[in-house]
Amino acid sequence: MSADWRKYLRPGVTLPFCPGCGHRLLLKHILVAVDELGLDFDQMLFVSGIGCAGWIPSPCFNSDTLHCLHGRAVPFAIGAKLANPKLTTVVVSGDGDLVDIGGNHLIHAARRDEDITVICANNMNYGMTGGQVCSTTPLGATTHTTPRGNTTRPFDLCALVRGAGGKYAARYLVTQGDALVAAIKRAIQMPGFTFVEALSPCPTQFGRQNRMDSIKEAYRYTEAMTLPRELASSGETRDTAGLLLTGEFEND
């Protein structure tokens, strides 16, 4: 894995994340992917919405970044790509921003096969605004707005994107660095709409709400939700036991 990713950070920037936040790892993996692809950073645009993940590209990346309205990262990115098709356009935002607030934009971008890459930092709650329930919160999980446990089934984001027509989707834990970097590289290189979901633990909000006593426990919880795709008998994105499968998923 490339060790030159720090050269893409803005001079003097301090990474604005809580201790143990998985978004720190995702930031690194994105920049490693850029470096290994040898992309011209001046010809890239990173778009984000509101939330903790919105701080990954802006203010951290020393490139063109667009920090836009809550839930509107995808249409802003599409507009920029239409205005300048030469831009390598990447959306980096959270599950609440991309799927709860901006869900219609996401599915229609996948349906139309817009030429952008969307990277979703999935921390399973609204981490920045107090740890409220969202559309990816696991069943039974406690949040600020579900003190007795979430009773609503969460979205399977890769299945959602594929169902809308997205040609490529991938899901990995932020601790699966090499695999996640490879997926980001493939997504950026592939024309059309591509989607990468990074499962990113939130020890501060989600962890505390669910009585996790340490950062390690928050990571173990997230890892326990997943199963490598090659160990499952199904080609779907969720195992029969309800576990999220990690790996790459493509439509024919």
C-alpha positions, 0 to 999 in steps of 0.5 A: 500500500502506498505511503505517499497519501499524506502529500494529498492533504491540505498543508497544516490540516488537522483531521477532524474526527473523533478518536477511533472513527473509521472515517480516518481510515477511509480518508487514507484508503481513498488517497492511497487509491488516487496515488496508486492510480497515478491520477492528476489531483488537479483534474479531480473533484470531490463532492460531499454533503453534510455529516461526519463523512463530509469532512473527509474531502473538505477540508482535508483534501488539497484538491477541488472540493464541493461541500454542498447541501444535505442530501444533495451531493450526488446531483451536485456531482452530476452537474459538475461532471456534465459541465466538465466531463474530463473531471474525475468526479467522486462523491464521498459522504455518509449513509444519512446524507446519501441514503436517508436525505438523498436516497432518490438522487442515489437510485436515479443516478444509478438508474441513469448510469451517471459517470460518477463514483459514490463512496459511502461511509456507513457508520450506521447512525447520524454521528454528527448530530447526536447519534439518531437512527438512520436507514442503515441502523441494524435491527435492535441497535440503540440510538438516541431516537431508538432507546429501546432498540431499532425495530425497522429493517435497514437498507442493504446499500449494495443491493439497493444500488444494484436493484436501481441498475448500478453496474458495480457495487462493493462493500468492505470494512475500513479495516480491510485496507487492501481490498477497499483500496482495490475496490475504490480503484476499480470503481474510479476506473470503470465508466458509468455509475459505481458505488463503494460502501465502507463500513466505518465504526462510530465509537463516539455515538453509536458505540456509546449508545450501544454500551460499547466500552472501547474502540476495539469493541465498536470495531468487533461489533461491525466486523461481526455483522459481515461475512466474506462473500466467498464464504456464502453460498448465495450471490446476493449481498446478504447471507441467509443469516442476515449478515452483510456480505463483503466483496464486489457485486456486479450486474450483468 
